[in-house]
């Protein structure tokens, strides 16, 4: 489910400050001894040093070699005004330089983004969140669909329905929302700001159902084994 596009803008550093909005490549000269192979720890340190020089406050979460120890996938927490959020970078080690590139997530079904985060749980069940306000017409459209779909998963998920409660779960909202309503966060794995009105009510309900079925490992079976839901799950 993890799909990313690495976007490179050569000879430029863009979108760094309050959040990173566009892709970039940034090259940093390193010691000759690092020309061949560096360790994951060194890769993480190089990524931190590059972001630090750009004024970005970051911490390394995980560094994973991708190919022959010359390309590393670096998960990092970036701290900004709105809080801390997780992002994925790629560090390329080539010709004595560490080259850092930013990875954009590719939307899955229903234009939901796929997070690198672990599934957030409550009492052993995935947590799903709705953020919206009655004064938002798109929220008014989306909220009944969310309620109807989540009701099918009673006993399998924990629902935080924050409709008309702008103070609840602000950490989750800040982490996954662009700041608008409605915002839906499913298990901290799938998230979207905006409604599914362009899909229509039936397809939006199917999309939400399929994504939640991914979180519950296909439970309940009478919901998740419907042909239209299985078809959507194959597209995630």
Secondary structure, 3 states (H helix, E strand, C coil): CCCEEEECCCCCCCCCCCCCCCCCEEEEECCHHHCCCCCHHHHHHHHHHHHHHCCCEEEEEEEEEEECCCEEEEEEEEEECCEEEEEEEEEEEECCEEEEEEEEECCCHHHCEECCCCCCEECCEEEEEEEECCCCHHHHHHHHHHHHHHHCCECCEEEEEEECCCCCCHHHHHHHCCCCCCEEEECCCEEEECCCCCCCHHHHHHHHHHHHHHHCCCCCHHHHCCHHHHHHHCCC
